[in-house]
């Protein structure tokens, strides 16, 4: 089989293209597959009771192509009608049975969600970003995603009490503790696992595009410059755009020709923009 080239998007079903990816050659898998019963006009809408059987052969290929210290980040969200669907929970358990470690769960909080109300609930304004690894030790570059410490430090850290100057053990006896004084003089701190990004607008011309800031955050956290990122459901090309911006390589796959063409157009425009910026 012809090897896949970096920074290219391939037209076809991921399960047919993934066998062409070399073993343990990918540093990060960052993707958002079609959700169960959603995007029926775009992707057919995989029934909830068939989702696990559909996804697990693809996940087996993920496990093969991911390098031992790599990460797999899955953006997904169960839907709801009368009650919440359970296929995401079932998928997590099945991935664990396949040998994946469910290392962490990040929440993408959509900061600009329109308000809404349904008979038995309110609008969802968040989605899951599930982090899986093959091993307990994996590449993670935490300093790359540090954030400003915040205005709270201006008052809290300028008025330290005696107990702030020593390590205080958690009241729950968990073994964890903190020393508030340690934060004095710091401008940047590590973030929590709630990521606040506005959803993208309809002008992306894709029914389920996520904002570039979302894959970019995980790309910075789990890879370094020159690493390879795989998105087998690349849609409008957002993951590829984030890779170009951060000097990573990517391999994309898209089953729908309409979005394959759109993604390639978006990638070409970004590549030209980067070339123009270098000339300035």
N, C-alpha and C positions, 0 to 999 in steps of 0.2 A: 504493500500500500504506500502511496505517496505521502511523505511526512507533511504535517501541517506547518505553515509558516506563521511566524509571529506577526502580530498587528494586522491580522486579517480576520474577516468574518466569513463563515462557511454556511451555505444554504443547504438545509436538510434537517432531518430528525436527529436530535442529539444522540440517541441510542445507536444510530448508524455511523455517526462521525466520531464519537468518542473512542472506538477501538483504534483509530489512527493516531491517537495521542500516546506518546511514549510512556512507559512505566516510570512512576515517581519523578516526573519532569515538571510538575506544576507546583508553585509555591502557595497559591491561594485559589480557592474556588469561591467566587462571589457571585451569587445568582438569585433570581426571583422567578421561579417557575410559575406556570399558570396555576391558580388556586382551584380547588375543587368546585365545580358547578359555576365558575365565574368565567367571564370573557367568552361566552358561547359563540358570539359573532366572530370573534378574533381567532380563538383557538379551539373551539368545539365544546369546551366545558367538560372536563373529566369528572364523571360521577364520583361522589364521595366514597361509595363502597368499592370503587375500583382504583382509588388513588394510590393506595399502598402498593398494589401489584404493578401499577404503572411506574411508580417512582423507584422502587428498590433495585431493579436491574441497572438503572442509571446511577444510583448511589454506589453500586458495586464497581462500576467503572470509575467513579470519583475516587474511590478508595485505592484503586490500582494506580491512577495517574498522579495522585497527590504524593508529594515527597514526605518522608517520615516526620519532619518537623513542620509540615504545612498545616493550614487551616481551611475549613469549609464553613462558609457563612451562608445560611439559608434564610432569605427574607420571605415570610409566609404569614398568612393570617386566616384562621378559620372563620367561616361566616355564621349567620344565625337567621333562623326563621322563628318558629315557635320556641326553639331552644338552641343553644350553642352546638355547633358541629364538633365532633371529637377526632376528626381525622388527623389533625396536627399532633395531638397527644399520642395517637396510635402510631404515627410516623416516627416520632421521637423514640418510642419504645422499640420499634422495629429496627431503626438505625442502630440503637444500642445493641440489639441482638446480632446485628451484622458486624459488630466489632468497633463501632465508632464510640468515642468518648463525648458525651454531651457536656462540654466544658463550661459553657456560660450561655445565658440568654440576655440579649440586649433588647431594649424597647425603643422603637422609633416613634417618638411623639410628634405628631403632625401639628405644628404650631399654628397653622393658618386654616385649619379645618372649618368648613362652613357649619353653622349650628344646625341641629335637627332633632327630631323626636319621633319615636315609633310607639305603638301601643304598649309595649312591654320593656322598652329600653331607650337609651339615648344614643346619639351618634358615636360610632367608634372613631377615636382620634389617634389610634396607635396601631402598630404592627410589630410582629416578632422578628428579630434577627437572631437566629439560633446558631451558636458557634459549636462546631464539632471538630475534633482532632483525632488523629490515629494513635497518638501517644501522649503521655502526661507532660513530657517536655516538648515544647513547640516554640517556634520563633514568634517573639512578641516584642515590639519596639514601643514601649509605653511612653517614653519621653516625646515621641513624635506627635502625640495627641493631647499634650498638656494644654490646660486652659487657664485664663486669668483667674487669680484667686478670688476676686469679687470684692464688692464694696463692704461686705461684712467685716473684712479684716481691718478696715480703717478705725473702727471703734472697738471691736473685740480684742484685737491684738495690741492696741495702745493702752489698754486698761487691764493688764494681766493681774490676776489674783494669785495668792500664794499657791493654791491648788493647781493653777495652770502651769506652774513651773516644775511639776513632777508628774510622773506617769500615773494616770488614773485608770484603775482596772474597771472593766465593764461591770455594771450592777448585776448583770445576768450570769456572772461567773463563767463567761464563755472563754476566758483566757485572753480576749482582746483588750486593748487599752489604748489610751491616747495621752499625748503631752502637748497641750495647746501651744506652748512656747515654741515648739519645733517649727511652727508655721510662720513665725515672725521673720520679716525680711524677705519672704518669698513672693515672687510676682506670679509664678505659674504653679499649678497643682495638677494632680491627676483627676480626670473626670469621673463621673459615676457611669452607670450602665444605662442611663436614659438619654437618648440622642435626640436633640431638638432641631428638626429640619422641616421647613415648609414643604408640603407636597407640590409637585410641579403642575403647571397649568396645561390646558388642553392644546396649547400651541406646540407641544411636543409631538403631536399627531400619532400618539400611541395610547391605547386605552389604559395602560397600567405602568407607565414609566415612573421610576423613582428618581428623586433629585440626585444630581451628580455628587452632592456633598455626602450622601449616604455611602456609596461604594468607596469614595475617596477616603473617608474616615477609616474604614476597615483596611483598605489598601495600605495606608500609612502605618496602621497598627501592626499588621501581620506580614508586611513585606518590606524590602529595601529596594533601592533603585536598581533596575536591571532585572528584577525578578519577573516571573511569569504568572499572570492571572488568567484564569479560565472562567468564562461565563457561557454556559451552554444554552441559555435562554436569554440572549442579549437584547432582544426587542429593538428599541430605537438606538441602541449603541451606547447607553450611558456609562456602563462599566468601562468600555473602551476609551471613552472620552476622559474618564477619571485616570486611567492608566497613562494616557498621553500627557496629561497635565502633570503627573507625578513621576514621569520617566520610568515607567514600568512597561513591560511587554504584555500583550494580551492575545488570547485566542477566543474568538466569539463564534457562536452557532445560533442560527435562527431558522425556524421551520417555515415561516410565512414569507413568501417572496416580497410582499408589500413592505414588510418591516425590514427585511434583509436589504432592500434597496434604500430605505430610509436610513438605516444604520450606517451603511456605506457612505451615503451622502454626508451624514453628520460627521463621520470620521474624517472624510476627505477635507471638509471645511475646517475642522480643527487642526489637521496637519498643515494646511495652508496657512492658517492663522499663526501657528507656531513658527513656520518658516519666515513669515513676514516680520514677526517679533524679533527673530534673530538678526534680521537684516537692519533693523533700526539702530 
